[in-house]
């Protein structure tokens, strides 16, 4: 018989999943019933229960009634289903029947009821005090699982031991469950602040008959007065008239657990007749005497040693003693104070048009130099110049290059001025001249219909690197002709930087001041930035240092607010070699037009001095992969782990294709990139090409301090390391052997392992290959994960292995595109939950 699944599809949000699963036929039947048929069937079950006293097994009608309720009401324990009252009635009906105390069917009713109870611990203690389930392994397994889920692992261990000592059946299953628990305990031991000593569970499970009740209800010596001799003001609740009380049994005060409804009875006002009731009303005139008027608060005089926490040097001009408002202070910080700007409605004169039309793009890009492209540009260059009477607007359309209106800048948050700040600036006047004298390479220019263009020259754009791909035909001769080098060697890096054409000093966002010391590193390290922020002044603006984000392998990263009100990460490094800045700008030029550019942290600018350097980076507020794992205390859902694995593989493949090795791939160097997007703009199902909102979700690689530009070295070069190793470094590094692309591949494997298991990677050698020691879960995509991890840990000698990784990545993309909700959880929903988690709390960030 064919099952009409469309009926289930329409009602899937109303189906509560069961541990044992549900029958599709039963679901269709349940949704097709009407209220009349449900009422008649319910009446039959209640009639059977009323006559159960004559049966040999009187609990069976109750169990049939419970099973019928679960199938008829897939929504779960709703008021219409009456499941909770039914469970309470079944549990209370046989709690005094000792021949059912160790019946697994009866114990399962209690376990089901505990899932709906507000305090499941009370249910387990009640069962222990009444001897229900004491001989069954199910009781100890469920109790221990509950304690483990609430973080009471030591108490859970004790419950397991008590079940084993009691020879609870089946003993083999209980022993297996306990061994699995011990394995989890070793991998994630109890914390120090976890409850120990077990003051609650031991008395509950070891209560002897004849003990006095624990609530002290029969204590006749209790006083009705408060601790200071006054009358007690607390009104004790008493049951309404007509209620009967039962004599207490020897259960240590646990003769009855009550019902969920009875636990809420204190919140219900008893009904009384309205006749004779009086409603107290206050008179219209107050009896209180008029008090003194409300006094206006005044700031107390400053105490001895107190100082006003305002940077007065910003507010008052030291020469003219003229005071500035906040807007004027902001304009001075941007170096635009006193300049005249035309209104948006007025026409721009020739001079102002010339100023705004010569904007230089932020980062020049590489253009393919082919004969066809050259001929086309030559044809543009050879067009006739404009006549004198023609418009000399340089051909730039205002829509493409809008005039820069300073009023559009975001306010930088002038609360910076309400704290005591130390303004750190360059004291050497000559250093300012050096910074201001930096210019872009000059090329002969002429006016044409296409703007200012080079006169009759082939395409020769200013690029920050001379190679775009690893193709041998496009590579220059290696700068360092050695087959074994240390990638972090200072002389090696300086030789590569000195060989650049154009030189690094000609990069438009690089500001070297080689003859002046900034000398502010010690002040930044010692200052309490949270209460006393420090302002750094650079040639392009000021940055208010707010705190420390983290310490990387090559410097300290600070959180800063720029003069334009944007949050930035400022990385301070000792020394002057701007290697990371060069690597990031090289990556931007080589993969500028690909999706992967969004997965690389953006280097805004670099300020280099004789003693230290400052790299301005984008601030990423959503944390790292490691932060996410620490926040949820476990691995990510498999679909989310696979999504981030695809993003990481795609980014690393692109870097390797363009001659860059990251060299330090690890969980705290992979930031989350979960850009906010409207729900209707984000498709429910995954798209591998980043369409329909999926391109706004991914990762961002940071910390390129160990990166290598392979285009400047021999193709067969290998590297040796001189830094301290740990288990997260690749196997070749740990064994002191030469390495190359292996470092990135092992780093990816370590991140994948952490996302899946929530633990750092551990490997062992089996039959000449290195494998992870952890076991993949059977319901995961084991073939995909095993193939990927084996390839990443054992990449072989023919490197890079980009094509092999791409093939696995495409298989993962196919799986994600076909992935639908699993247990009611979709990939989009899981990522949404991760986004919400990133918004909560604030963890240390490392750049």
Secondary structure, 3 states (H helix, E strand, C coil): CCCCHHHHHHCHHHCCCCCCCCCHHHHHHHHHCCHHHHHHHHHHHHHHHHCHHHCCCCHHHHHHHHHHHHHHCCCCCCCCCCHHHHHHHHHHHCCCCHHHCCCHHHHHHHHHHHHHCCCHHHHHHHHHHCCCCCCEHHHHHHHHHHHHHCCCHHHHHHHHHHHHHCCCECHHHHHHHHHHHHHHHHHCCCCCCCCCCCCCHHHHHCCCCCCCCCCCCCCCCCCCECCCCCECCCCCCCCCCCCCCCCCCCCCCCCCCCCCCHHHHHHCCCCCCCCCCCCCCCCCCCCCCCCCCCCCCCCCCCCCCCCCCCCHHHHECCCCCCECCHHHHHHHHCCCCCCCCCCCCCCCCHHHHHHHCCCCCCCCCCCCCCHHHHHHHHHHHCCCCCCCCCCCCCCCCCCCCCCCCHHHCCCCCHHHHHCCCEEECCCCHHHHHHHHCCCCCCCCEEEECCEEEECCCCCCCCCCCCCCCCCHHHCCCCCECCCEEECCCHHHHHHHHHCCCCCHHHCCCEEEECCCCCCCHHHHHHCCCCCCCEEEEECCEEEEEEEEEEEECCEEEEEEEECCCCEEEEEEEECCCCHHHHHHHHHHHHCCCCHHHHHECCEEEEEEECCEEEEEEECCCCCEHHHHHHHHCCCCCHHHHHHHHHHHHHHHHHHHHCCEECCCCCHHHEEEEECCCCHHHCCCCCCCCCCCCHHHEEEEECCCCCCEEHHHECCCCEEECCCCCCCCCCHHHHCCCCECCHHHHHHHHHHHHHHHHCCCCCEEEECCEEEECCCCCCCCCHHHHHHHHHHHHCCCCCCCCHHHHHHHHHHHHHHHHHCCCECCECHHHHHHHHHHHHHCCCCCCCC
